[in-house]
């Protein structure tokens, strides 16, 4: 098994969590981290949309696409 070291984020969080925080403070930190990563994802999605030149028409086209694979369904009777 290959053992990897901690990331720089993990190391910083360990430093932060050496303090005894209340449950409320932990929830606030979790919320801040979640908000940060959502904002980062949003910015990356904006870049992708711009690079691919996607727009509302693209979304409409996606809504009409059939992406599921064909499956055969077996008629089953269930006994209670």
MOPE-V871946 format. One record per pair of residues at least 12 apart in sequence whose ideal C-beta (glycine too) atoms are under 6 Angstrom apart, sorted by the first residue. I is the first residue (numbers start at 1). J is the second residue. D is the distance in whole Angstrom. If there is no record, write none. Layout:
i=I j=J d=D
i=I j=J d=D
//
This chain:
none
//
